Amino acid sequence: MIALDADQVLHVRPFLSVTAGVIVLFVGKMLNERFAGLREYNIPEPVTGGLLFSIAFGLVHLFLSAV
């Protein structure tokens, strides 16, 4: 489902990317329901979930590239 080619390009199949997008959306929806500040300022669920996952993947990349 995920492949890395010789040029260091990561290829993700469509099914996995749609599944990850749905998970990000549901996590964002859960966070918006739980925190009133996100609802008060009308932060969209995809933005909330996407920001959380981008921070998480950024930290994973930071720690794995340091090794």
All heavy atoms as TSV, in Angstrom:
chain	resi	resn	atom	element	x	y	z
A	1	MET	N	N	0.812	-1.198	0.000
A	1	MET	CA	C	0.000	0.000	0.000
A	1	MET	C	C	0.854	1.261	0.000
A	1	MET	O	O	0.463	2.237	-0.577
A	1	MET	CB	C	-0.920	0.020	1.200
A	1	MET	CG	C	-2.018	-0.990	1.156
A	1	MET	SD	S	-3.188	-0.661	2.453
A	1	MET	CE	C	-4.679	-0.837	1.561
A	2	ILE	N	N	1.982	1.215	0.673
A	2	ILE	CA	C	2.896	2.350	0.690
A	2	ILE	C	C	4.223	1.873	0.120
A	2	ILE	O	O	4.739	0.841	0.516
A	2	ILE	CB	C	3.102	2.884	2.124
A	2	ILE	CG1	C	1.788	3.365	2.705
A	2	ILE	CG2	C	4.123	4.004	2.132
A	2	ILE	CD1	C	1.885	3.816	4.139
A	3	ALA	N	N	4.776	2.649	-0.816
A	3	ALA	CA	C	6.046	2.266	-1.432
A	3	ALA	C	C	6.954	3.489	-1.518
A	3	ALA	O	O	6.492	4.605	-1.746
A	3	ALA	CB	C	5.804	1.701	-2.819
A	4	LEU	N	N	8.225	3.258	-1.343
A	4	LEU	CA	C	9.230	4.299	-1.454
A	4	LEU	C	C	10.100	3.960	-2.659
A	4	LEU	O	O	10.699	2.890	-2.722
A	4	LEU	CB	C	10.075	4.353	-0.172
A	4	LEU	CG	C	11.095	5.469	-0.065
A	4	LEU	CD1	C	10.379	6.809	0.012
A	4	LEU	CD2	C	11.949	5.269	1.174
A	5	ASP	N	N	10.159	4.882	-3.636
A	5	ASP	CA	C	10.947	4.575	-4.830
A	5	ASP	C	C	12.390	5.066	-4.683
A	5	ASP	O	O	12.780	5.575	-3.639
A	5	ASP	CB	C	10.284	5.128	-6.089
A	5	ASP	CG	C	10.225	6.635	-6.126
A	5	ASP	OD1	O	10.793	7.288	-5.233
A	5	ASP	OD2	O	9.603	7.168	-7.056
A	6	ALA	N	N	13.166	4.902	-5.738
A	6	ALA	CA	C	14.597	5.226	-5.688
A	6	ALA	C	C	14.857	6.713	-5.486
A	6	ALA	O	O	15.907	7.104	-4.978
A	6	ALA	CB	C	15.268	4.750	-6.969
A	7	ASP	N	N	13.910	7.568	-5.865
A	7	ASP	CA	C	14.067	9.017	-5.701
A	7	ASP	C	C	13.571	9.515	-4.347
A	7	ASP	O	O	13.360	10.716	-4.166
A	7	ASP	CB	C	13.318	9.756	-6.813
A	7	ASP	CG	C	13.886	9.468	-8.176
A	7	ASP	OD1	O	15.116	9.271	-8.266
A	7	ASP	OD2	O	13.110	9.440	-9.153
A	8	GLN	N	N	13.330	8.592	-3.416
A	8	GLN	CA	C	12.832	8.913	-2.074
A	8	GLN	C	C	11.440	9.569	-2.112
A	8	GLN	O	O	11.122	10.458	-1.322
A	8	GLN	CB	C	13.814	9.803	-1.323
A	8	GLN	CG	C	15.163	9.166	-1.072
A	8	GLN	CD	C	15.056	7.932	-0.183
A	8	GLN	OE1	O	14.326	7.923	0.800
A	8	GLN	NE2	N	15.780	6.904	-0.546
A	9	VAL	N	N	10.604	9.135	-3.049
A	9	VAL	CA	C	9.227	9.609	-3.150
A	9	VAL	C	C	8.323	8.534	-2.570
A	9	VAL	O	O	8.412	7.364	-2.943
A	9	VAL	CB	C	8.842	9.901	-4.614
A	9	VAL	CG1	C	7.379	10.287	-4.720
A	9	VAL	CG2	C	9.730	10.986	-5.186
A	10	LEU	N	N	7.463	8.932	-1.664
A	10	LEU	CA	C	6.546	8.010	-1.008
A	10	LEU	C	C	5.255	7.942	-1.808
A	10	LEU	O	O	4.624	8.971	-2.058
A	10	LEU	CB	C	6.257	8.488	0.415
A	10	LEU	CG	C	5.486	7.563	1.316
A	10	LEU	CD1	C	6.326	6.328	1.603
A	10	LEU	CD2	C	5.155	8.269	2.612
A	11	HIS	N	N	4.864	6.745	-2.240
A	11	HIS	CA	C	3.635	6.538	-2.996
A	11	HIS	C	C	2.619	5.841	-2.097
A	11	HIS	O	O	2.893	4.785	-1.540
A	11	HIS	CB	C	3.908	5.673	-4.229
A	11	HIS	CG	C	4.835	6.317	-5.200
A	11	HIS	ND1	N	4.417	7.239	-6.115
A	11	HIS	CD2	C	6.175	6.188	-5.379
A	11	HIS	CE1	C	5.443	7.647	-6.829
A	11	HIS	NE2	N	6.534	7.021	-6.393
A	12	VAL	N	N	1.439	6.457	-1.966
A	12	VAL	CA	C	0.361	5.912	-1.135
A	12	VAL	C	C	-0.818	5.614	-2.044
A	12	VAL	O	O	-1.239	6.460	-2.835
A	12	VAL	CB	C	-0.051	6.919	-0.042
A	12	VAL	CG1	C	-1.156	6.365	0.819
A	12	VAL	CG2	C	1.147	7.305	0.808
A	13	ARG	N	N	-1.348	4.409	-1.940
A	13	ARG	CA	C	-2.485	4.027	-2.780
A	13	ARG	C	C	-3.739	4.800	-2.363
A	13	ARG	O	O	-3.880	5.211	-1.215
A	13	ARG	CB	C	-2.720	2.536	-2.680
A	13	ARG	CG	C	-1.568	1.747	-3.267
A	13	ARG	CD	C	-1.939	0.289	-3.369
A	13	ARG	NE	N	-0.784	-0.470	-3.804
A	13	ARG	CZ	C	-0.670	-0.960	-5.030
A	13	ARG	NH1	N	-1.622	-0.784	-5.903
A	13	ARG	NH2	N	0.400	-1.637	-5.371
A	14	PRO	N	N	-4.662	5.004	-3.308
A	14	PRO	CA	C	-5.858	5.817	-3.041
A	14	PRO	C	C	-6.711	5.313	-1.875
A	14	PRO	O	O	-7.230	6.119	-1.097
A	14	PRO	CB	C	-6.639	5.745	-4.352
A	14	PRO	CG	C	-5.623	5.436	-5.382
A	14	PRO	CD	C	-4.585	4.603	-4.703
A	15	PHE	N	N	-6.877	3.999	-1.744
A	15	PHE	CA	C	-7.710	3.482	-0.666
A	15	PHE	C	C	-7.161	3.879	0.702
A	15	PHE	O	O	-7.909	4.309	1.586
A	15	PHE	CB	C	-7.827	1.955	-0.749
A	15	PHE	CG	C	-8.628	1.362	0.368
A	15	PHE	CD1	C	-10.006	1.470	0.382
A	15	PHE	CD2	C	-8.011	0.723	1.429
A	15	PHE	CE1	C	-10.762	0.947	1.416
A	15	PHE	CE2	C	-8.745	0.190	2.461
A	15	PHE	CZ	C	-10.124	0.295	2.463
A	16	LEU	N	N	-5.849	3.776	0.874
A	16	LEU	CA	C	-5.236	4.136	2.149
A	16	LEU	C	C	-5.340	5.629	2.409
A	16	LEU	O	O	-5.607	6.043	3.530
A	16	LEU	CB	C	-3.768	3.697	2.180
A	16	LEU	CG	C	-3.016	3.988	3.466
A	16	LEU	CD1	C	-3.676	3.295	4.648
A	16	LEU	CD2	C	-1.571	3.573	3.345
A	17	SER	N	N	-5.191	6.443	1.386
A	17	SER	CA	C	-5.261	7.874	1.618
A	17	SER	C	C	-6.691	8.333	1.931
A	17	SER	O	O	-6.889	9.203	2.773
A	17	SER	CB	C	-4.631	8.619	0.466
A	17	SER	OG	O	-5.369	8.923	-0.539
A	18	VAL	N	N	-7.688	7.720	1.309
A	18	VAL	CA	C	-9.079	8.051	1.645
A	18	VAL	C	C	-9.409	7.579	3.056
A	18	VAL	O	O	-10.058	8.289	3.826
A	18	VAL	CB	C	-10.056	7.444	0.610
A	18	VAL	CG1	C	-11.492	7.541	1.081
A	18	VAL	CG2	C	-9.889	8.127	-0.730
A	19	THR	N	N	-8.950	6.394	3.424
A	19	THR	CA	C	-9.190	5.871	4.768
A	19	THR	C	C	-8.541	6.773	5.818
A	19	THR	O	O	-9.162	7.091	6.838
A	19	THR	CB	C	-8.636	4.440	4.889
A	19	THR	OG1	O	-9.240	3.626	3.890
A	19	THR	CG2	C	-8.913	3.863	6.255
A	20	ALA	N	N	-7.319	7.208	5.563
A	20	ALA	CA	C	-6.640	8.114	6.499
A	20	ALA	C	C	-7.390	9.439	6.594
A	20	ALA	O	O	-7.518	10.014	7.682
A	20	ALA	CB	C	-5.206	8.338	6.064
A	21	GLY	N	N	-7.905	9.939	5.475
A	21	GLY	CA	C	-8.673	11.185	5.489
A	21	GLY	C	C	-9.949	11.068	6.311
A	21	GLY	O	O	-10.315	11.997	7.045
A	22	VAL	N	N	-10.626	9.937	6.216
A	22	VAL	CA	C	-11.847	9.726	7.005
A	22	VAL	C	C	-11.513	9.659	8.498
A	22	VAL	O	O	-12.224	10.241	9.333
A	22	VAL	CB	C	-12.578	8.451	6.532
A	22	VAL	CG1	C	-13.685	8.060	7.478
A	22	VAL	CG2	C	-13.115	8.650	5.133
A	23	ILE	N	N	-10.416	8.994	8.835
A	23	ILE	CA	C	-10.003	8.909	10.239
A	23	ILE	C	C	-9.661	10.291	10.775
A	23	ILE	O	O	-10.070	10.662	11.886
A	23	ILE	CB	C	-8.820	7.930	10.395
A	23	ILE	CG1	C	-9.292	6.503	10.135
A	23	ILE	CG2	C	-8.187	8.047	11.777
A	23	ILE	CD1	C	-8.172	5.500	10.019
A	24	VAL	N	N	-8.949	11.086	9.981
A	24	VAL	CA	C	-8.602	12.454	10.388
A	24	VAL	C	C	-9.869	13.282	10.604
A	24	VAL	O	O	-9.976	14.048	11.557
A	24	VAL	CB	C	-7.669	13.108	9.348
A	24	VAL	CG1	C	-7.549	14.603	9.561
A	24	VAL	CG2	C	-6.296	12.465	9.384
A	25	LEU	N	N	-10.844	13.119	9.725
A	25	LEU	CA	C	-12.103	13.850	9.859
A	25	LEU	C	C	-12.829	13.473	11.145
A	25	LEU	O	O	-13.305	14.347	11.883
A	25	LEU	CB	C	-13.005	13.568	8.657
A	25	LEU	CG	C	-14.373	14.224	8.681
A	25	LEU	CD1	C	-14.239	15.728	8.604
A	25	LEU	CD2	C	-15.215	13.702	7.546
A	26	PHE	N	N	-12.906	12.177	11.465
A	26	PHE	CA	C	-13.598	11.751	12.672
A	26	PHE	C	C	-12.862	12.175	13.941
A	26	PHE	O	O	-13.495	12.533	14.931
A	26	PHE	CB	C	-13.833	10.243	12.670
A	26	PHE	CG	C	-14.947	9.816	11.756
A	26	PHE	CD1	C	-14.820	8.697	10.958
A	26	PHE	CD2	C	-16.120	10.533	11.684
A	26	PHE	CE1	C	-15.843	8.300	10.114
A	26	PHE	CE2	C	-17.157	10.157	10.854
A	26	PHE	CZ	C	-17.018	9.037	10.056
A	27	VAL	N	N	-11.533	12.162	13.905
A	27	VAL	CA	C	-10.773	12.634	15.060
A	27	VAL	C	C	-11.019	14.134	15.250
A	27	VAL	O	O	-11.212	14.602	16.378
A	27	VAL	CB	C	-9.268	12.325	14.903
A	27	VAL	CG1	C	-8.444	13.060	15.931
A	27	VAL	CG2	C	-9.033	10.828	15.009
A	28	GLY	N	N	-11.035	14.887	14.167
A	28	GLY	CA	C	-11.333	16.318	14.253
A	28	GLY	C	C	-12.736	16.584	14.784
A	28	GLY	O	O	-12.950	17.494	15.580
A	29	LYS	N	N	-13.692	15.766	14.364
A	29	LYS	CA	C	-15.064	15.912	14.859
A	29	LYS	C	C	-15.132	15.642	16.353
A	29	LYS	O	O	-15.783	16.383	17.099
A	29	LYS	CB	C	-15.986	14.970	14.095
A	29	LYS	CG	C	-17.443	15.123	14.419
A	29	LYS	CD	C	-18.279	14.339	13.443
A	29	LYS	CE	C	-19.752	14.481	13.706
A	29	LYS	NZ	N	-20.228	15.842	13.602
A	30	MET	N	N	-14.422	14.603	16.803
A	30	MET	CA	C	-14.395	14.281	18.226
A	30	MET	C	C	-13.760	15.416	19.036
A	30	MET	O	O	-14.269	15.799	20.088
A	30	MET	CB	C	-13.626	12.986	18.455
A	30	MET	CG	C	-13.548	12.569	19.904
A	30	MET	SD	S	-12.364	11.248	20.183
A	30	MET	CE	C	-10.839	12.090	19.838
A	31	LEU	N	N	-12.662	15.966	18.528
A	31	LEU	CA	C	-11.999	17.060	19.239
A	31	LEU	C	C	-12.872	18.311	19.295
A	31	LEU	O	O	-12.913	18.995	20.321
A	31	LEU	CB	C	-10.660	17.386	18.573
A	31	LEU	CG	C	-9.553	16.365	18.758
A	31	LEU	CD1	C	-8.353	16.728	17.906
A	31	LEU	CD2	C	-9.163	16.254	20.218
A	32	ASN	N	N	-13.576	18.613	18.210
A	32	ASN	CA	C	-14.448	19.785	18.200
A	32	ASN	C	C	-15.624	19.624	19.150
A	32	ASN	O	O	-16.098	20.607	19.722
A	32	ASN	CB	C	-14.946	20.072	16.794
A	32	ASN	CG	C	-13.924	20.822	15.980
A	32	ASN	OD1	O	-12.785	20.979	16.388
A	32	ASN	ND2	N	-14.326	21.287	14.824
A	33	GLU	N	N	-16.105	18.393	19.315
A	33	GLU	CA	C	-17.195	18.171	20.263
A	33	GLU	C	C	-16.698	18.288	21.701
A	33	GLU	O	O	-17.435	18.707	22.589
A	33	GLU	CB	C	-17.817	16.789	20.046
A	33	GLU	CG	C	-18.626	16.693	18.779
A	33	GLU	CD	C	-19.125	15.288	18.516
A	33	GLU	OE1	O	-18.795	14.361	19.292
A	33	GLU	OE2	O	-19.845	15.115	17.510
A	34	ARG	N	N	-15.453	17.912	21.942
A	34	ARG	CA	C	-14.911	17.877	23.292
A	34	ARG	C	C	-14.456	19.246	23.796
A	34	ARG	O	O	-14.577	19.544	24.979
A	34	ARG	CB	C	-13.749	16.891	23.341
A	34	ARG	CG	C	-13.284	16.593	24.739
A	34	ARG	CD	C	-12.375	15.431	24.766
A	34	ARG	NE	N	-13.158	14.220	24.493
A	34	ARG	CZ	C	-12.718	13.004	24.676
A	34	ARG	NH1	N	-11.501	12.805	25.083
A	34	ARG	NH2	N	-13.480	11.962	24.427
A	35	PHE	N	N	-13.936	20.099	22.912
A	35	PHE	CA	C	-13.384	21.392	23.320
A	35	PHE	C	C	-14.272	22.523	22.823
A	35	PHE	O	O	-14.441	22.725	21.616
A	35	PHE	CB	C	-11.956	21.571	22.783
A	35	PHE	CG	C	-10.996	20.565	23.341
A	35	PHE	CD1	C	-10.522	19.534	22.551
A	35	PHE	CD2	C	-10.579	20.641	24.664
A	35	PHE	CE1	C	-9.638	18.596	23.057
A	35	PHE	CE2	C	-9.703	19.711	25.183
A	35	PHE	CZ	C	-9.230	18.688	24.386
A	36	ALA	N	N	-14.797	23.292	23.768
A	36	ALA	CA	C	-15.744	24.361	23.440
A	36	ALA	C	C	-15.094	25.487	22.639
A	36	ALA	O	O	-15.759	26.127	21.818
A	36	ALA	CB	C	-16.348	24.928	24.722
A	37	GLY	N	N	-13.812	25.739	22.858
A	37	GLY	CA	C	-13.138	26.813	22.136
A	37	GLY	C	C	-13.107	26.583	20.638
A	37	GLY	O	O	-13.193	27.529	19.849
A	38	LEU	N	N	-12.992	25.337	20.226
A	38	LEU	CA	C	-12.990	25.021	18.799
A	38	LEU	C	C	-14.372	25.261	18.195
A	38	LEU	O	O	-14.489	25.747	17.062
A	38	LEU	CB	C	-12.558	23.567	18.577
A	38	LEU	CG	C	-11.128	23.240	19.003
A	38	LEU	CD1	C	-10.891	21.745	18.916
A	38	LEU	CD2	C	-10.137	23.999	18.148
A	39	ARG	N	N	-15.411	24.947	18.948
A	39	ARG	CA	C	-16.777	25.205	18.468
A	39	ARG	C	C	-17.072	26.704	18.458
A	39	ARG	O	O	-17.718	27.214	17.549
A	39	ARG	CB	C	-17.803	24.502	19.353
A	39	ARG	CG	C	-17.876	23.026	19.152
A	39	ARG	CD	C	-19.080	22.430	19.871
A	39	ARG	NE	N	-19.193	22.865	21.263
A	39	ARG	CZ	C	-18.639	22.230	22.291
A	39	ARG	NH1	N	-17.928	21.158	22.098
A	39	ARG	NH2	N	-18.806	22.676	23.518
A	40	GLU	N	N	-16.603	27.402	19.482
A	40	GLU	CA	C	-16.886	28.827	19.615
A	40	GLU	C	C	-16.309	29.623	18.445
A	40	GLU	O	O	-16.943	30.552	17.949
A	40	GLU	CB	C	-16.301	29.342	20.928
A	40	GLU	CG	C	-16.554	30.804	21.198
A	40	GLU	CD	C	-15.971	31.237	22.514
A	40	GLU	OE1	O	-15.844	30.395	23.427
A	40	GLU	OE2	O	-15.629	32.417	22.612
A	41	TYR	N	N	-15.111	29.249	18.004
A	41	TYR	CA	C	-14.471	29.963	16.900
A	41	TYR	C	C	-14.714	29.299	15.546
A	41	TYR	O	O	-14.095	29.673	14.555
A	41	TYR	CB	C	-12.974	30.105	17.162
A	41	TYR	CG	C	-12.695	31.028	18.320
A	41	TYR	CD1	C	-12.205	30.527	19.517
A	41	TYR	CD2	C	-12.954	32.388	18.219
A	41	TYR	CE1	C	-11.961	31.366	20.585
A	41	TYR	CE2	C	-12.716	33.236	19.275
A	41	TYR	CZ	C	-12.218	32.724	20.465
A	41	TYR	OH	O	-11.982	33.559	21.516
A	42	ASN	N	N	-15.633	28.334	15.499
A	42	ASN	CA	C	-16.050	27.658	14.264
A	42	ASN	C	C	-14.875	27.083	13.476
A	42	ASN	O	O	-14.768	27.276	12.270
A	42	ASN	CB	C	-16.860	28.599	13.375
A	42	ASN	CG	C	-18.173	28.981	13.999
A	42	ASN	OD1	O	-18.826	28.154	14.619
A	42	ASN	ND2	N	-18.560	30.240	13.857
A	43	ILE	N	N	-13.992	26.376	14.167
A	43	ILE	CA	C	-12.880	25.719	13.506
A	43	ILE	C	C	-13.411	24.430	12.867
A	43	ILE	O	O	-13.987	23.595	13.557
A	43	ILE	CB	C	-11.751	25.383	14.507
A	43	ILE	CG1	C	-11.328	26.619	15.294
A	43	ILE	CG2	C	-10.575	24.751	13.783
A	43	ILE	CD1	C	-10.779	27.744	14.464
A	44	PRO	N	N	-13.234	24.240	11.560
A	44	PRO	CA	C	-13.769	23.039	10.902
A	44	PRO	C	C	-13.080	21.759	11.385
A	44	PRO	O	O	-11.900	21.768	11.732
A	44	PRO	CB	C	-13.470	23.271	9.420
A	44	PRO	CG	C	-13.158	24.708	9.282
A	44	PRO	CD	C	-12.633	25.165	10.596
A	45	GLU	N	N	-13.828	20.669	11.392
A	45	GLU	CA	C	-13.294	19.381	11.835
A	45	GLU	C	C	-12.075	18.930	11.033
A	45	GLU	O	O	-11.108	18.459	11.621
A	45	GLU	CB	C	-14.376	18.293	11.792
A	45	GLU	CG	C	-15.441	18.434	12.854
A	45	GLU	CD	C	-16.641	19.233	12.391
A	45	GLU	OE1	O	-16.646	19.705	11.237
A	45	GLU	OE2	O	-17.578	19.394	13.182
A	46	PRO	N	N	-12.079	19.076	9.685
A	46	PRO	CA	C	-10.885	18.634	8.948
A	46	PRO	C	C	-9.634	19.434	9.315
A	46	PRO	O	O	-8.529	18.902	9.309
A	46	PRO	CB	C	-11.254	18.859	7.479
A	46	PRO	CG	C	-12.729	18.866	7.449
A	46	PRO	CD	C	-13.161	19.428	8.764
A	47	VAL	N	N	-9.802	20.701	9.654
A	47	VAL	CA	C	-8.656	21.521	10.050
A	47	VAL	C	C	-8.115	21.052	11.393
A	47	VAL	O	O	-6.901	20.900	11.577
A	47	VAL	CB	C	-9.044	23.017	10.095
A	47	VAL	CG1	C	-7.925	23.856	10.684
A	47	VAL	CG2	C	-9.414	23.505	8.714
A	48	THR	N	N	-9.003	20.799	12.339
A	48	THR	CA	C	-8.583	20.339	13.657
A	48	THR	C	C	-7.866	19.000	13.571
A	48	THR	O	O	-6.762	18.828	14.100
A	48	THR	CB	C	-9.805	20.199	14.585
A	48	THR	OG1	O	-10.510	21.433	14.623
A	48	THR	CG2	C	-9.389	19.824	15.982
A	49	GLY	N	N	-8.465	18.034	12.902
A	49	GLY	CA	C	-7.855	16.718	12.769
A	49	GLY	C	C	-6.576	16.763	11.951
A	49	GLY	O	O	-5.583	16.117	12.295
A	50	GLY	N	N	-6.568	17.532	10.873
A	50	GLY	CA	C	-5.385	17.628	10.033
A	50	GLY	C	C	-4.218	18.267	10.759
A	50	GLY	O	O	-3.066	17.836	10.607
A	51	LEU	N	N	-4.483	19.273	11.550
A	51	LEU	CA	C	-3.421	19.917	12.322
A	51	LEU	C	C	-2.835	18.954	13.351
A	51	LEU	O	O	-1.615	18.859	13.496
A	51	LEU	CB	C	-3.953	21.173	13.012
A	51	LEU	CG	C	-2.940	22.009	13.762
A	51	LEU	CD1	C	-1.878	22.525	12.807
A	51	LEU	CD2	C	-3.633	23.165	14.450
A	52	LEU	N	N	-3.697	18.207	14.021
A	52	LEU	CA	C	-3.222	17.241	15.008
A	52	LEU	C	C	-2.351	16.170	14.349
A	52	LEU	O	O	-1.254	15.868	14.838
A	52	LEU	CB	C	-4.403	16.583	15.727
A	52	LEU	CG	C	-4.037	15.501	16.731
A	52	LEU	CD1	C	-3.355	16.129	17.937
A	52	LEU	CD2	C	-5.255	14.724	17.134
A	53	PHE	N	N	-2.811	15.616	13.232
A	53	PHE	CA	C	-2.050	14.566	12.565
A	53	PHE	C	C	-0.773	15.103	11.928
A	53	PHE	O	O	0.244	14.424	11.908
A	53	PHE	CB	C	-2.914	13.847	11.526
A	53	PHE	CG	C	-3.738	12.759	12.132
A	53	PHE	CD1	C	-4.984	13.025	12.662
A	53	PHE	CD2	C	-3.265	11.470	12.195
A	53	PHE	CE1	C	-5.751	12.036	13.237
A	53	PHE	CE2	C	-4.023	10.458	12.770
A	53	PHE	CZ	C	-5.262	10.745	13.294
A	54	SER	N	N	-0.791	16.330	11.418
A	54	SER	CA	C	0.434	16.872	10.837
A	54	SER	C	C	1.487	17.122	11.914
A	54	SER	O	O	2.678	16.894	11.679
A	54	SER	CB	C	0.151	18.153	10.055
A	54	SER	OG	O	-0.285	19.185	10.913
A	55	ILE	N	N	1.067	17.555	13.084
A	55	ILE	CA	C	2.011	17.710	14.201
A	55	ILE	C	C	2.551	16.350	14.627
A	55	ILE	O	O	3.752	16.187	14.846
A	55	ILE	CB	C	1.340	18.443	15.385
A	55	ILE	CG1	C	1.096	19.904	15.010
A	55	ILE	CG2	C	2.188	18.345	16.641
A	55	ILE	CD1	C	0.240	20.660	15.996
A	56	ALA	N	N	1.677	15.355	14.729
A	56	ALA	CA	C	2.112	14.015	15.139
A	56	ALA	C	C	3.097	13.423	14.133
A	56	ALA	O	O	4.152	12.908	14.514
A	56	ALA	CB	C	0.897	13.093	15.290
A	57	PHE	N	N	2.783	13.512	12.837
A	57	PHE	CA	C	3.687	12.965	11.830
A	57	PHE	C	C	4.977	13.775	11.746
A	57	PHE	O	O	6.041	13.226	11.460
A	57	PHE	CB	C	3.012	12.891	10.462
A	57	PHE	CG	C	2.021	11.774	10.367
A	57	PHE	CD1	C	0.698	12.036	10.069
A	57	PHE	CD2	C	2.408	10.466	10.583
A	57	PHE	CE1	C	-0.224	11.012	9.983
A	57	PHE	CE2	C	1.495	9.426	10.499
A	57	PHE	CZ	C	0.178	9.699	10.199
A	58	GLY	N	N	4.905	15.067	11.994
A	58	GLY	CA	C	6.113	15.883	12.029
A	58	GLY	C	C	7.046	15.468	13.158
A	58	GLY	O	O	8.262	15.395	12.979
A	59	LEU	N	N	6.463	15.176	14.324
A	59	LEU	CA	C	7.279	14.710	15.450
A	59	LEU	C	C	7.881	13.336	15.183
A	59	LEU	O	O	9.036	13.082	15.513
A	59	LEU	CB	C	6.440	14.687	16.733
A	59	LEU	CG	C	6.073	16.044	17.298
A	59	LEU	CD1	C	5.091	15.892	18.452
A	59	LEU	CD2	C	7.307	16.815	17.725
A	60	VAL	N	N	7.101	12.455	14.569
A	60	VAL	CA	C	7.621	11.133	14.208
A	60	VAL	C	C	8.783	11.281	13.234
A	60	VAL	O	O	9.837	10.650	13.394
A	60	VAL	CB	C	6.511	10.234	13.609
A	60	VAL	CG1	C	7.093	8.999	12.954
A	60	VAL	CG2	C	5.515	9.859	14.684
A	61	HIS	N	N	8.631	12.131	12.246
A	61	HIS	CA	C	9.701	12.355	11.274
A	61	HIS	C	C	10.944	12.951	11.953
A	61	HIS	O	O	12.067	12.565	11.644
A	61	HIS	CB	C	9.224	13.270	10.162
A	61	HIS	CG	C	10.291	13.645	9.190
A	61	HIS	ND1	N	10.823	12.743	8.303
A	61	HIS	CD2	C	10.938	14.802	8.981
A	61	HIS	CE1	C	11.748	13.344	7.581
A	61	HIS	NE2	N	11.846	14.602	7.985
A	62	LEU	N	N	10.734	13.884	12.852
A	62	LEU	CA	C	11.838	14.521	13.553
A	62	LEU	C	C	12.629	13.497	14.362
A	62	LEU	O	O	13.863	13.475	14.295
A	62	LEU	CB	C	11.309	15.634	14.482
A	62	LEU	CG	C	12.341	16.369	15.306
A	62	LEU	CD1	C	13.191	17.235	14.399
A	62	LEU	CD2	C	11.653	17.209	16.345
A	63	PHE	N	N	11.937	12.642	15.078
A	63	PHE	CA	C	12.629	11.649	15.917
A	63	PHE	C	C	13.267	10.532	15.083
A	63	PHE	O	O	14.341	10.055	15.423
A	63	PHE	CB	C	11.689	11.060	16.956
A	63	PHE	CG	C	11.338	12.030	18.049
A	63	PHE	CD1	C	10.019	12.325	18.323
A	63	PHE	CD2	C	12.316	12.667	18.775
A	63	PHE	CE1	C	9.684	13.233	19.323
A	63	PHE	CE2	C	12.005	13.561	19.780
A	63	PHE	CZ	C	10.689	13.861	20.052
A	64	LEU	N	N	12.626	10.133	13.989
A	64	LEU	CA	C	13.192	9.069	13.170
A	64	LEU	C	C	14.365	9.551	12.322
A	64	LEU	O	O	15.279	8.783	12.028
A	64	LEU	CB	C	12.124	8.452	12.273
A	64	LEU	CG	C	11.072	7.613	12.983
A	64	LEU	CD1	C	10.060	7.080	11.979
A	64	LEU	CD2	C	11.702	6.485	13.774
A	65	SER	N	N	14.354	10.812	11.936
A	65	SER	CA	C	15.474	11.322	11.140
A	65	SER	C	C	16.690	11.636	12.006
A	65	SER	O	O	17.802	11.703	11.501
A	65	SER	CB	C	15.059	12.567	10.365
A	65	SER	OG	O	14.751	13.618	11.254
A	66	ALA	N	N	16.481	11.795	13.303
A	66	ALA	CA	C	17.597	12.076	14.210
A	66	ALA	C	C	18.390	10.819	14.542
A	66	ALA	O	O	19.527	10.882	14.979
A	66	ALA	CB	C	17.072	12.706	15.498
A	67	VAL	N	N	17.783	9.651	14.323
A	67	VAL	CA	C	18.441	8.387	14.668
A	67	VAL	C	C	19.451	7.992	13.632
A	67	VAL	O	O	19.516	8.216	12.543
A	67	VAL	CB	C	17.384	7.266	14.830
A	67	VAL	CG1	C	18.029	5.921	14.987
A	67	VAL	CG2	C	16.500	7.593	15.989
